[in-house]
Amino acid sequence: MPVTLRLPAVLAKAAGGKTVHEARGATVGEVVGDVAGRFPELGPRLRDAKGEPYPYVIFYLDDEDIRFQQGFATPVPDGAEIVVVPAIAGG
Amino acid sequence: MVTYGQEILARVRALCEADPEREACGFVVRRAGALEVLAVPNVADRYHAHDPAQFPRTSRDSYLMDPRAQLRVHEELEASGGEIVAVWHSHVEVGAYFSAKDRADAVVDGLQLLPGAEYLVLGVRGGRVDEVRRYRFDGGDFVEAKLE
């Protein structure tokens, strides 16, 4: 069963203009890789050169930031929704 | 250009003064034509404690809106037809100005993270807000605008 990756509007331009994408993968990293593979411009906006999440691009799964779970190695249940949230921050 | 009015600004001031040793943050939203102030928890300390390399600042000199609460606000506004008018946050003992970090965190690829949103920065000194400044995105950069 596919999972859903929901992007913020600010990233939709790099993803064919769509905010909601069906994807496959056993972990958050695999799901991100699946969608990024279809939209080459999107990949560098979701993960850094080492393949890790950026500090201020937050991935939510089960109502918790994956940073406080297992990062991109966090398992994704069938049918789950991963929500990408651009952090609103400043100094 | 939106007029905030004394009631809205007083509400934001009160929220900043309620937690004067940490940066407070939130939104001014418009629902059904009326402005409303929303506070969002600043979770900078949680992220700093978890990963100080990626998040070197604490809530004393930075804010990071709780992404979960932020997401709820977006969802509620989408459902109700409301919109974010402004992002507000306080500075502790350093005055009200739009810092380099404020600018860097508000723009992605030259576009506003929250299109059309203004920023209100409140300076807290000695537990009291003594300065409020307003910034708008204009011509590719944030410029100060008269606060009304």
gemmi code that builds the backbone of each chain (N, CA, C; Angstrom):
import gemmi

chains = {
    "A": [
        ("MET", (0.855, -1.196, 0.000), (0.000, 0.000, 0.000), (0.888, 1.241, 0.000)),
        ("PRO", (0.623, 2.162, -0.907), (1.490, 3.343, -0.964), (1.289, 4.233, 0.250)),
        ("VAL", (2.263, 5.088, 0.472), (2.145, 6.108, 1.516), (2.048, 7.466, 0.824)),
        ("THR", (1.781, 8.479, 1.608), (1.611, 9.814, 1.058), (2.694, 10.735, 1.605)),
        ("LEU", (3.276, 11.506, 0.722), (4.209, 12.555, 1.127), (3.538, 13.882, 0.803)),
        ("ARG", (3.304, 14.662, 1.841), (2.646, 15.963, 1.635), (3.687, 17.080, 1.769)),
        ("LEU", (3.798, 17.864, 0.721), (4.789, 18.937, 0.693), (4.135, 20.281, 0.982)),
        ("PRO", (4.907, 21.232, 1.504), (4.366, 22.593, 1.639), (4.305, 23.262, 0.271)),
        ("ALA", (3.447, 24.250, 0.155), (3.267, 24.930, -1.136), (4.583, 25.479, -1.673)),
        ("VAL", (5.452, 25.925, -0.782), (6.699, 26.537, -1.235), (7.604, 25.535, -1.962)),
        ("LEU", (7.399, 24.243, -1.743), (8.207, 23.217, -2.416), (7.486, 22.563, -3.593)),
        ("ALA", (6.213, 22.886, -3.776), (5.441, 22.216, -4.830), (5.988, 22.507, -6.222)),
        ("LYS", (6.541, 23.709, -6.407), (7.059, 24.079, -7.731), (8.137, 23.099, -8.196)),
        ("ALA", (8.890, 22.596, -7.227), (9.959, 21.652, -7.568), (9.447, 20.224, -7.679)),
        ("ALA", (8.136, 20.052, -7.507), (7.548, 18.711, -7.517), (6.355, 18.650, -8.459)),
        ("GLY", (6.515, 19.257, -9.616), (5.462, 19.199, -10.619), (4.217, 19.981, -10.256)),
        ("GLY", (4.351, 20.914, -9.311), (3.214, 21.747, -8.929), (2.256, 21.079, -7.960)),
        ("LYS", (2.571, 19.874, -7.515), (1.674, 19.142, -6.618), (2.208, 19.128, -5.192)),
        ("THR", (1.310, 19.228, -4.243), (1.736, 19.147, -2.846), (1.590, 17.741, -2.272)),
        ("VAL", (0.728, 16.924, -2.875), (0.482, 15.575, -2.339), (0.971, 14.536, -3.337)),
        ("HIS", (1.837, 13.635, -2.851), (2.435, 12.628, -3.731), (2.306, 11.242, -3.112)),
        ("GLU", (1.838, 10.321, -3.888), (1.868, 8.927, -3.454), (3.271, 8.398, -3.670)),
        ("ALA", (3.724, 7.564, -2.756), (5.083, 7.050, -2.871), (5.171, 5.686, -2.212)),
        ("ARG", (6.302, 5.053, -2.415), (6.545, 3.754, -1.794), (7.874, 3.808, -1.047)),
        ("GLY", (7.954, 3.008, 0.005), (9.192, 2.931, 0.758), (8.920, 2.399, 2.151)),
        ("ALA", (9.919, 1.702, 2.692), (9.757, 1.127, 4.030), (10.186, 2.104, 5.119)),
        ("THR", (10.970, 3.104, 4.727), (11.418, 4.115, 5.697), (11.132, 5.507, 5.128)),
        ("VAL", (11.215, 6.499, 5.995), (11.000, 7.865, 5.523), (12.025, 8.213, 4.435)),
        ("GLY", (13.255, 7.792, 4.637), (14.293, 8.080, 3.640), (13.969, 7.463, 2.285)),
        ("GLU", (13.427, 6.253, 2.290), (13.079, 5.596, 1.026), (11.906, 6.310, 0.354)),
        ("VAL", (10.962, 6.753, 1.147), (9.822, 7.483, 0.575), (10.299, 8.798, -0.044)),
        ("VAL", (11.141, 9.504, 0.691), (11.683, 10.760, 0.160), (12.477, 10.484, -1.115)),
        ("GLY", (13.263, 9.404, -1.102), (14.041, 9.047, -2.284), (13.160, 8.703, -3.472)),
        ("ASP", (12.035, 8.056, -3.212), (11.114, 7.685, -4.288), (10.565, 8.938, -4.976)),
        ("VAL", (10.109, 9.885, -4.178), (9.538, 11.106, -4.763), (10.646, 11.968, -5.386)),
        ("ALA", (11.762, 12.072, -4.705), (12.869, 12.883, -5.230), (13.388, 12.304, -6.549)),
        ("GLY", (13.276, 10.983, -6.699), (13.719, 10.356, -7.942), (12.879, 10.778, -9.131)),
        ("ARG", (11.622, 11.120, -8.849), (10.733, 11.565, -9.933), (10.885, 13.058, -10.211)),
        ("PHE", (11.368, 13.792, -9.238), (11.491, 15.248, -9.376), (12.903, 15.666, -8.937)),
        ("PRO", (13.831, 15.664, -9.872), (15.238, 15.921, -9.514), (15.457, 17.251, -8.790)),
        ("GLU", (14.632, 18.254, -9.084), (14.811, 19.545, -8.400), (14.437, 19.461, -6.929)),
        ("LEU", (13.595, 18.511, -6.604), (13.072, 18.444, -5.240), (14.087, 17.864, -4.245)),
        ("GLY", (14.857, 16.882, -4.705), (15.771, 16.180, -3.805), (16.645, 17.096, -2.960)),
        ("PRO", (17.365, 18.033, -3.596), (18.259, 18.899, -2.807), (17.520, 19.820, -1.842)),
        ("ARG", (16.222, 19.950, -1.997), (15.467, 20.793, -1.067), (14.994, 20.002, 0.158)),
        ("LEU", (15.027, 18.689, 0.029), (14.560, 17.857, 1.137), (15.699, 17.241, 1.953)),
        ("ARG", (16.874, 17.110, 1.332), (17.974, 16.470, 2.048), (19.281, 17.062, 1.561)),
        ("ASP", (20.273, 17.047, 2.458), (21.553, 17.678, 2.125), (22.422, 16.735, 1.298)),
        ("ALA", (23.655, 17.179, 1.026), (24.550, 16.412, 0.156), (24.877, 15.040, 0.749)),
        ("LYS", (24.752, 14.926, 2.074), (25.014, 13.633, 2.722), (23.752, 12.774, 2.800)),
        ("GLY", (22.673, 13.302, 2.278), (21.416, 12.543, 2.320), (20.674, 12.668, 3.627)),
        ("GLU", (21.046, 13.664, 4.448), (20.398, 13.845, 5.745), (19.399, 15.003, 5.675)),
        ("PRO", (18.431, 15.011, 6.596), (17.472, 16.131, 6.591), (18.154, 17.443, 6.976)),
        ("TYR", (17.682, 18.539, 6.392), (18.143, 19.862, 6.812), (17.528, 20.195, 8.168)),
        ("PRO", (18.181, 21.066, 8.933), (17.621, 21.412, 10.246), (16.207, 21.976, 10.170)),
        ("TYR", (15.932, 22.794, 9.166), (14.651, 23.507, 9.179), (13.646, 22.973, 8.163)),
        ("VAL", (13.905, 21.784, 7.647), (12.886, 21.079, 6.864), (12.496, 19.868, 7.700)),
        ("ILE", (11.284, 19.912, 8.225), (10.877, 18.950, 9.244), (9.897, 17.936, 8.661)),
        ("PHE", (10.162, 16.666, 8.951), (9.306, 15.580, 8.458), (8.500, 15.045, 9.634)),
        ("TYR", (7.183, 15.087, 9.475), (6.301, 14.593, 10.520), (5.704, 13.252, 10.147)),
        ("LEU", (5.794, 12.322, 11.068), (5.165, 11.011, 10.892), (4.575, 10.622, 12.247)),
        ("ASP", (3.342, 10.214, 12.251), (2.670, 9.883, 13.509), (2.737, 11.037, 14.502)),
        ("ASP", (2.542, 12.230, 13.991), (2.463, 13.421, 14.833), (3.752, 13.685, 15.616)),
        ("GLU", (4.877, 13.275, 15.063), (6.154, 13.573, 15.708), (7.220, 13.777, 14.633)),
        ("ASP", (8.105, 14.709, 14.882), (9.251, 14.961, 14.006), (10.112, 13.693, 13.970)),
        ("ILE", (10.476, 13.267, 12.772), (11.295, 12.043, 12.681), (12.668, 12.242, 13.307)),
        ("ARG", (13.053, 13.506, 13.511), (14.330, 13.780, 14.185), (14.333, 13.155, 15.594)),
        ("PHE", (13.144, 13.079, 16.200), (13.032, 12.509, 17.533), (12.624, 11.040, 17.470)),
        ("GLN", (12.610, 10.488, 16.254), (12.398, 9.052, 16.095), (13.726, 8.469, 15.571)),
        ("GLN", (13.740, 7.962, 14.382), (14.983, 7.380, 13.855), (15.450, 8.104, 12.600)),
        ("GLY", (15.083, 9.366, 12.470), (15.506, 10.123, 11.293), (14.961, 9.500, 10.026)),
        ("PHE", (15.745, 9.549, 8.966), (15.305, 8.960, 7.708), (15.163, 7.435, 7.795)),
        ("ALA", (15.696, 6.825, 8.840), (15.553, 5.374, 9.011), (14.230, 5.011, 9.707)),
        ("THR", (13.432, 6.000, 10.043), (12.153, 5.736, 10.717), (11.253, 4.880, 9.824)),
        ("PRO", (10.774, 3.748, 10.333), (9.879, 2.895, 9.515), (8.564, 3.614, 9.202)),
        ("VAL", (8.041, 3.337, 8.012), (6.785, 3.958, 7.579), (5.719, 2.870, 7.426)),
        ("PRO", (4.665, 2.926, 8.230), (3.589, 1.929, 8.082), (2.854, 2.117, 6.752)),
        ("ASP", (2.258, 1.036, 6.274), (1.449, 1.122, 5.056), (0.363, 2.187, 5.223)),
        ("GLY", (0.191, 2.988, 4.192), (-0.884, 3.973, 4.202), (-0.588, 5.223, 5.013)),
        ("ALA", (0.597, 5.318, 5.554), (0.920, 6.471, 6.411), (1.057, 7.742, 5.579)),
        ("GLU", (0.992, 8.858, 6.290), (1.215, 10.150, 5.643), (2.418, 10.819, 6.307)),
        ("ILE", (3.355, 11.244, 5.480), (4.508, 12.007, 5.961), (4.274, 13.450, 5.537)),
        ("VAL", (4.349, 14.349, 6.499), (4.099, 15.761, 6.205), (5.406, 16.524, 6.342)),
        ("VAL", (5.749, 17.261, 5.301), (6.960, 18.076, 5.328), (6.561, 19.486, 5.766)),
        ("VAL", (7.200, 19.962, 6.814), (6.874, 21.277, 7.363), (8.129, 22.149, 7.321)),
        ("PRO", (8.073, 23.254, 6.586), (9.211, 24.174, 6.658), (9.143, 24.937, 7.968)),
        ("ALA", (10.148, 24.807, 8.781), (10.102, 25.426, 10.108), (10.069, 26.944, 9.988)),
        ("ILE", (9.249, 27.539, 10.805), (9.238, 28.996, 10.899), (10.110, 29.346, 12.096)),
        ("ALA", (11.199, 30.019, 11.783), (12.224, 30.234, 12.802), (12.931, 31.560, 12.553)),
        ("GLY", (13.737, 31.917, 13.509), (14.513, 33.143, 13.376), (15.328, 33.354, 14.630)),
        ("GLY", (15.970, 34.495, 14.680), (16.844, 34.748, 15.831), (16.470, 36.027, 16.545)),
    ],
    "B": [
        ("MET", (-2.382, 47.951, 3.023), (-1.542, 47.459, 4.116), (-2.398, 47.341, 5.390)),
        ("VAL", (-2.210, 46.236, 6.082), (-3.056, 45.956, 7.244), (-2.801, 46.951, 8.392)),
        ("THR", (-3.867, 47.286, 9.082), (-3.753, 48.078, 10.304), (-4.013, 47.153, 11.486)),
        ("TYR", (-3.040, 47.022, 12.353), (-3.174, 46.066, 13.460), (-4.086, 46.608, 14.562)),
        ("GLY", (-3.894, 47.855, 14.910), (-4.700, 48.433, 15.977), (-4.123, 48.129, 17.351)),
        ("GLN", (-4.514, 48.933, 18.318), (-3.928, 48.826, 19.656), (-4.258, 47.503, 20.356)),
        ("GLU", (-5.456, 46.986, 20.114), (-5.846, 45.752, 20.808), (-4.962, 44.576, 20.392)),
        ("ILE", (-4.734, 44.434, 19.099), (-3.898, 43.337, 18.609), (-2.467, 43.510, 19.107)),
        ("LEU", (-1.949, 44.715, 19.014), (-0.563, 44.932, 19.434), (-0.410, 44.733, 20.943)),
        ("ALA", (-1.413, 45.112, 21.698), (-1.356, 44.909, 23.149), (-1.347, 43.422, 23.490)),
        ("ARG", (-2.082, 42.651, 22.722), (-2.130, 41.199, 22.943), (-0.752, 40.577, 22.670)),
        ("VAL", (-0.129, 40.993, 21.585), (1.192, 40.450, 21.256), (2.210, 40.872, 22.329)),
        ("ARG", (2.142, 42.129, 22.733), (3.045, 42.612, 23.786), (2.892, 41.773, 25.055)),
        ("ALA", (1.661, 41.523, 25.433), (1.405, 40.773, 26.666), (1.979, 39.359, 26.581)),
        ("LEU", (1.855, 38.730, 25.432), (2.401, 37.381, 25.267), (3.922, 37.394, 25.375)),
        ("CYS", (4.564, 38.414, 24.834), (6.030, 38.514, 24.923), (6.458, 38.793, 26.366)),
        ("GLU", (5.717, 39.625, 27.053), (6.081, 39.973, 28.433), (5.778, 38.834, 29.401)),
        ("ALA", (4.928, 37.907, 28.998), (4.601, 36.764, 29.855), (5.760, 35.779, 29.949)),
        ("ASP", (6.688, 35.863, 29.014), (7.848, 34.956, 29.010), (9.068, 35.781, 28.591)),
        ("PRO", (9.476, 36.722, 29.447), (10.426, 37.754, 29.012), (11.874, 37.295, 28.863)),
        ("GLU", (12.193, 36.113, 29.372), (13.573, 35.630, 29.269), (13.791, 34.728, 28.065)),
        ("ARG", (12.715, 34.460, 27.331), (12.803, 33.614, 26.138), (12.092, 34.309, 24.986)),
        ("GLU", (12.510, 34.007, 23.778), (11.797, 34.562, 22.634), (10.419, 33.904, 22.547)),
        ("ALA", (9.415, 34.735, 22.455), (8.046, 34.253, 22.243), (7.738, 34.406, 20.755)),
        ("CYS", (6.758, 33.636, 20.255), (6.479, 33.703, 18.818), (5.041, 33.284, 18.534)),
        ("GLY", (4.592, 33.642, 17.357), (3.246, 33.266, 16.957), (2.838, 33.963, 15.672)),
        ("PHE", (1.559, 33.984, 15.450), (1.009, 34.564, 14.222), (-0.038, 35.621, 14.545)),
        ("VAL", (-0.216, 36.554, 13.616), (-1.457, 37.315, 13.529), (-2.175, 36.758, 12.307)),
        ("VAL", (-3.407, 36.294, 12.506), (-4.161, 35.714, 11.394), (-5.430, 36.540, 11.172)),
        ("ARG", (-5.985, 36.378, 9.992), (-7.267, 37.014, 9.675), (-8.284, 35.925, 9.390)),
        ("ARG", (-9.367, 35.930, 10.169), (-10.463, 34.971, 9.951), (-11.753, 35.753, 9.890)),
        ("ALA", (-12.515, 35.498, 8.865), (-13.805, 36.187, 8.680), (-13.632, 37.700, 8.810)),
        ("GLY", (-12.524, 38.189, 8.288), (-12.302, 39.633, 8.252), (-11.715, 40.229, 9.509)),
        ("ALA", (-11.587, 39.421, 10.559), (-11.084, 39.941, 11.836), (-9.680, 39.423, 12.122)),
        ("LEU", (-8.846, 40.304, 12.683), (-7.500, 39.889, 13.055), (-7.534, 39.186, 14.407)),
        ("GLU", (-6.617, 38.246, 14.561), (-6.565, 37.437, 15.777), (-5.104, 37.091, 16.053)),
        ("VAL", (-4.723, 37.093, 17.298), (-3.349, 36.762, 17.673), (-3.288, 35.319, 18.150)),
        ("LEU", (-2.364, 34.561, 17.594), (-2.143, 33.183, 18.023), (-0.719, 33.058, 18.549)),
        ("ALA", (-0.572, 32.437, 19.704), (0.756, 32.125, 20.226), (1.117, 30.704, 19.819)),
        ("VAL", (2.364, 30.501, 19.442), (2.851, 29.166, 19.096), (4.054, 28.878, 19.996)),
        ("PRO", (4.099, 27.690, 20.609), (5.244, 27.397, 21.481), (6.573, 27.499, 20.736)),
        ("ASN", (7.547, 28.079, 21.423), (8.912, 28.135, 20.891), (9.635, 26.884, 21.370)),
        ("VAL", (9.985, 25.987, 20.441), (10.599, 24.718, 20.824), (12.097, 24.704, 20.543)),
        ("ALA", (12.698, 25.890, 20.451), (14.140, 25.961, 20.166), (14.953, 25.175, 21.199)),
        ("ASP", (14.538, 25.211, 22.457), (15.309, 24.507, 23.490), (15.262, 22.988, 23.301)),
        ("ARG", (14.103, 22.492, 22.889), (13.987, 21.045, 22.672), (14.939, 20.586, 21.554)),
        ("TYR", (14.952, 21.339, 20.476), (15.814, 20.979, 19.351), (17.289, 21.182, 19.713)),
        ("HIS", (17.578, 22.244, 20.451), (18.959, 22.489, 20.875), (19.445, 21.350, 21.769)),
        ("ALA", (18.612, 20.906, 22.685), (19.004, 19.819, 23.593), (19.235, 18.518, 22.829)),
        ("HIS", (18.435, 18.305, 21.804), (18.535, 17.062, 21.030), (19.736, 17.069, 20.090)),
        ("ASP", (20.016, 18.235, 19.492), (21.076, 18.303, 18.472), (21.696, 19.705, 18.478)),
        ("PRO", (22.580, 19.949, 19.436), (23.151, 21.305, 19.553), (24.020, 21.713, 18.359)),
        ("ALA", (24.503, 20.753, 17.605), (25.305, 21.111, 16.431), (24.426, 21.726, 15.338)),
        ("GLN", (23.298, 21.108, 15.097), (22.388, 21.615, 14.066), (21.573, 22.806, 14.566)),
        ("PHE", (21.351, 22.841, 15.889), (20.536, 23.906, 16.472), (21.326, 24.560, 17.612)),
        ("PRO", (22.301, 25.387, 17.262), (23.207, 25.916, 18.293), (22.574, 26.940, 19.231)),
        ("ARG", (21.455, 27.503, 18.871), (20.870, 28.552, 19.701), (19.753, 28.010, 20.597)),
        ("THR", (19.601, 28.651, 21.722), (18.491, 28.320, 22.617), (17.366, 29.333, 22.400)),
        ("SER", (16.333, 29.207, 23.209), (15.204, 30.123, 23.077), (15.539, 31.527, 23.581)),
        ("ARG", (16.682, 31.666, 24.206), (17.096, 32.995, 24.657), (17.397, 33.907, 23.460)),
        ("ASP", (17.924, 33.310, 22.386), (18.275, 34.137, 21.233), (17.806, 33.547, 19.903)),
        ("SER", (16.756, 32.743, 19.961), (16.171, 32.242, 18.709), (14.760, 31.724, 18.984)),
        ("TYR", (14.020, 31.560, 17.906), (12.736, 30.874, 18.037), (12.601, 29.852, 16.935)),
        ("LEU", (11.941, 28.791, 17.258), (11.578, 27.750, 16.296), (10.151, 27.364, 16.664)),
        ("MET", (9.229, 27.760, 15.818), (7.835, 27.455, 16.128), (7.625, 25.948, 16.173)),
        ("ASP", (6.883, 25.505, 17.175), (6.551, 24.092, 17.271), (5.919, 23.655, 15.948)),
        ("PRO", (6.586, 22.795, 15.192), (6.060, 22.440, 13.865), (4.680, 21.810, 13.910)),
        ("ARG", (4.412, 21.073, 14.999), (3.105, 20.433, 15.107), (2.007, 21.507, 15.248)),
        ("ALA", (2.272, 22.467, 16.124), (1.296, 23.547, 16.327), (1.174, 24.400, 15.064)),
        ("GLN", (2.295, 24.617, 14.427), (2.303, 25.392, 13.178), (1.455, 24.697, 12.113)),
        ("LEU", (1.611, 23.410, 12.034), (0.853, 22.632, 11.051), (-0.642, 22.727, 11.334)),
        ("ARG", (-1.001, 22.664, 12.629), (-2.414, 22.776, 12.996), (-2.977, 24.132, 12.561)),
        ("VAL", (-2.190, 25.179, 12.753), (-2.657, 26.515, 12.358), (-2.904, 26.541, 10.848)),
        ("HIS", (-1.969, 26.005, 10.087), (-2.149, 25.975, 8.628), (-3.413, 25.211, 8.252)),
        ("GLU", (-3.621, 24.068, 8.903), (-4.785, 23.238, 8.573), (-6.088, 23.947, 8.940)),
        ("GLU", (-6.082, 24.580, 10.110), (-7.295, 25.277, 10.546), (-7.615, 26.450, 9.620)),
        ("LEU", (-6.579, 27.176, 9.232), (-6.810, 28.323, 8.348), (-7.301, 27.860, 6.973)),
        ("GLU", (-6.721, 26.761, 6.514), (-7.144, 26.236, 5.216), (-8.617, 25.840, 5.272)),
        ("ALA", (-9.014, 25.229, 6.382), (-10.401, 24.774, 6.518), (-11.369, 25.944, 6.686)),
        ("SER", (-10.908, 26.996, 7.340), (-11.821, 28.104, 7.653), (-11.711, 29.270, 6.667)),
        ("GLY", (-10.767, 29.157, 5.732), (-10.604, 30.239, 4.778), (-9.831, 31.425, 5.330)),
        ("GLY", (-9.133, 31.222, 6.422), (-8.341, 32.305, 7.003), (-6.958, 32.398, 6.382)),
        ("GLU", (-6.199, 33.377, 6.843), (-4.851, 33.563, 6.297), (-3.918, 34.113, 7.369)),
        ("ILE", (-2.635, 33.830, 7.164), (-1.621, 34.391, 8.057), (-1.282, 35.791, 7.582)),
        ("VAL", (-1.414, 36.752, 8.469), (-1.089, 38.137, 8.149), (0.349, 38.448, 8.551)),
        ("ALA", (0.747, 37.957, 9.709), (2.084, 38.279, 10.201), (2.619, 37.174, 11.099)),
        ("VAL", (3.931, 37.089, 11.117), (4.652, 36.265, 12.083), (5.238, 37.237, 13.108)),
        ("TRP", (5.044, 36.969, 14.385), (5.635, 37.857, 15.387), (6.577, 37.063, 16.285)),
        ("HIS", (7.598, 37.741, 16.772), (8.465, 37.124, 17.778), (9.167, 38.209, 18.557)),
        ("SER", (9.682, 37.840, 19.725), (10.361, 38.813, 20.573), (11.869, 38.618, 20.530)),
        ("HIS", (12.571, 39.664, 20.863), (14.011, 39.613, 21.113), (14.225, 39.960, 22.580)),
        ("VAL", (15.143, 39.248, 23.210), (15.382, 39.455, 24.640), (16.614, 40.322, 24.855)),
        ("GLU", (16.403, 41.511, 25.348), (17.469, 42.442, 25.755), (18.398, 42.885, 24.618)),
        ("VAL", (17.981, 42.752, 23.383), (18.857, 43.177, 22.272), (18.155, 44.162, 21.341)),
        ("GLY", (16.941, 44.512, 21.637), (16.222, 45.452, 20.788), (15.448, 44.763, 19.675)),
        ("ALA", (14.591, 45.541, 19.029), (13.738, 45.003, 17.964), (14.347, 45.337, 16.609)),
        ("TYR", (14.774, 44.336, 15.914), (15.310, 44.518, 14.561), (15.157, 43.192, 13.823)),
        ("PHE", (15.192, 43.249, 12.506), (15.058, 42.021, 11.713), (16.462, 41.497, 11.458)),
        ("SER", (16.832, 40.462, 12.197), (18.214, 39.978, 12.188), (18.535, 39.209, 10.911)),
        ("ALA", (19.815, 38.953, 10.734), (20.251, 38.166, 9.576), (19.613, 36.778, 9.610)),
        ("LYS", (19.491, 36.218, 10.809), (18.862, 34.892, 10.916), (17.371, 34.987, 10.604)),
        ("ASP", (16.735, 36.080, 11.051), (15.320, 36.265, 10.710), (15.141, 36.273, 9.193)),
        ("ARG", (16.021, 37.010, 8.513), (15.932, 37.093, 7.045), (16.182, 35.731, 6.409)),
        ("ALA", (17.257, 35.082, 6.833), (17.640, 33.806, 6.215), (16.545, 32.748, 6.390)),
        ("ASP", (15.899, 32.756, 7.551), (14.909, 31.716, 7.834), (13.547, 32.010, 7.216)),
        ("ALA", (13.367, 33.230, 6.713), (12.051, 33.620, 6.194), (11.950, 33.464, 4.679)),
        ("VAL", (13.060, 33.121, 4.041), (13.087, 33.084, 2.576), (13.660, 31.750, 2.098)),
        ("VAL", (13.026, 31.177, 1.086), (13.529, 29.956, 0.454), (13.679, 30.239, -1.038)),
        ("ASP", (14.875, 30.083, -1.534), (15.124, 30.316, -2.970), (14.619, 31.687, -3.415)),
        ("GLY", (14.794, 32.679, -2.570), (14.382, 34.035, -2.923), (12.906, 34.313, -2.753)),
        ("LEU", (12.145, 33.296, -2.347), (10.699, 33.473, -2.148), (10.383, 33.382, -0.661)),
        ("GLN", (9.386, 34.137, -0.254), (8.970, 34.075, 1.139), (8.457, 32.692, 1.498)),
        ("LEU", (8.865, 32.218, 2.643), (8.354, 30.939, 3.146), (6.841, 31.019, 3.326)),
        ("LEU", (6.377, 32.154, 3.820), (4.941, 32.402, 3.973), (4.597, 33.591, 3.088)),
        ("PRO", (4.195, 33.331, 1.866), (3.978, 34.437, 0.922), (3.020, 35.490, 1.470)),
        ("GLY", (3.450, 36.729, 1.408), (2.605, 37.845, 1.817), (2.638, 38.168, 3.300)),
        ("ALA", (3.236, 37.315, 4.100), (3.233, 37.553, 5.545), (4.232, 38.648, 5.922)),
        ("GLU", (3.815, 39.472, 6.862), (4.710, 40.464, 7.440), (5.359, 39.859, 8.686)),
        ("TYR", (6.328, 40.597, 9.221), (6.979, 40.161, 10.456), (6.955, 41.300, 11.466)),
        ("LEU", (6.559, 40.971, 12.670), (6.607, 41.928, 13.771), (7.678, 41.456, 14.750)),
        ("VAL", (8.577, 42.354, 15.105), (9.635, 42.026, 16.063), (9.474, 42.941, 17.272)),
        ("LEU", (9.430, 42.322, 18.448), (9.222, 43.076, 19.678), (10.463, 42.973, 20.556)),
        ("GLY", (10.983, 44.098, 20.963), (12.145, 44.099, 21.840), (11.696, 44.119, 23.291)),
        ("VAL", (12.183, 43.131, 24.066), (11.849, 43.060, 25.488), (13.097, 43.432, 26.292)),
        ("ARG", (12.952, 44.410, 27.160), (14.052, 44.803, 28.066), (13.501, 44.917, 29.477)),
        ("GLY", (14.181, 44.252, 30.395), (13.736, 44.304, 31.786), (12.317, 43.796, 31.972)),
        ("GLY", (11.931, 42.869, 31.131), (10.615, 42.262, 31.283), (9.486, 43.005, 30.577)),
        ("ARG", (9.810, 44.133, 29.961), (8.778, 44.928, 29.294), (9.111, 45.105, 27.813)),
        ("VAL", (8.094, 45.086, 26.994), (8.293, 45.392, 25.569), (8.479, 46.898, 25.445)),
        ("ASP", (9.647, 47.302, 24.943), (9.889, 48.733, 24.811), (10.062, 49.165, 23.348)),
        ("GLU", (9.849, 48.202, 22.430), (10.046, 48.530, 21.020), (9.317, 47.494, 20.165)),
        ("VAL", (8.608, 47.955, 19.159), (7.945, 47.047, 18.217), (8.237, 47.548, 16.808)),
        ("ARG", (8.702, 46.680, 15.963), (8.981, 47.073, 14.575), (8.305, 46.092, 13.613)),
        ("ARG", (7.986, 46.628, 12.453), (7.248, 45.869, 11.439), (8.097, 45.788, 10.169)),
        ("TYR", (8.116, 44.608, 9.561), (8.912, 44.407, 8.339), (8.052, 43.715, 7.280)),
        ("ARG", (8.206, 44.197, 6.060), (7.469, 43.633, 4.929), (8.459, 43.220, 3.854)),
        ("PHE", (8.094, 42.188, 3.115), (8.933, 41.712, 2.014), (8.612, 42.558, 0.783)),
        ("ASP", (9.609, 43.272, 0.316), (9.370, 44.209, -0.785), (10.613, 44.268, -1.662)),
        ("GLY", (10.460, 43.930, -2.923), (11.590, 43.997, -3.834), (12.683, 42.995, -3.526)),
        ("GLY", (12.300, 41.856, -2.967), (13.274, 40.800, -2.717), (13.960, 40.878, -1.369)),
        ("ASP", (13.582, 41.856, -0.543), (14.191, 41.940, 0.781), (13.148, 42.447, 1.783)),
        ("PHE", (13.459, 42.291, 3.040), (12.566, 42.793, 4.078), (12.937, 44.237, 4.405)),
        ("VAL", (11.934, 45.088, 4.410), (12.141, 46.499, 4.722), (11.186, 46.881, 5.850)),
        ("GLU", (11.638, 47.830, 6.647), (10.788, 48.252, 7.759), (9.630, 49.093, 7.234)),
        ("ALA", (8.484, 48.924, 7.844), (7.287, 49.680, 7.469), (6.701, 50.310, 8.724)),
        ("LYS", (5.947, 51.356, 8.516), (5.325, 52.039, 9.644), (4.327, 51.109, 10.335)),
        ("LEU", (4.391, 51.094, 11.642), (3.486, 50.238, 12.405), (2.210, 50.986, 12.739)),
        ("GLU", (1.097, 50.420, 12.349), (-0.205, 51.050, 12.616), (-1.136, 50.030, 13.235)),
    ],
}
model = gemmi.Model(1)
for chain_id, residues in chains.items():
    chain = gemmi.Chain(chain_id)
    for i, (resn, *xyz) in enumerate(residues, 1):
        res = gemmi.Residue()
        res.name, res.seqid = resn, gemmi.SeqId(i, " ")
        for name, pos in zip(("N", "CA", "C"), xyz):
            atom = gemmi.Atom()
            atom.name, atom.element = name, gemmi.Element(name[0])
            atom.pos, atom.b_iso = gemmi.Position(*pos), 0.0
            res.add_atom(atom)
        chain.add_residue(res)
    model.add_chain(chain)
structure = gemmi.Structure()
structure.add_model(model)
structure.setup_entities()
